[in-house]
Amino acid sequence: TARERQVLDHVVDGLSSREIAQELGVSTKTVEAHRARINDKMRADNVSHLIRMCFAYNEEHAK
């Protein structure tokens, strides 16, 4: 979703769930729910795996 993309962008920028929640004006639990759905959809094992996939995607599509 568009909100999940916003959360993902902030995760890649290194923000914590709390910081993302403050930025988006939602609760930390809401951000954590979005992050869980993102990890499920991307089949990411953890945050570093998710970020590596994002960078790999961007490199692939920058060509």
Secondary structure as GFF3:
##gff-version 3
##sequence-region A 1 63
A	DSSP	alpha_helix	2	12	.	.	.	ID=ss1
A	DSSP	alpha_helix	17	24	.	.	.	ID=ss2
A	DSSP	alpha_helix	28	42	.	.	.	ID=ss3
A	DSSP	alpha_helix	47	61	.	.	.	ID=ss4
###
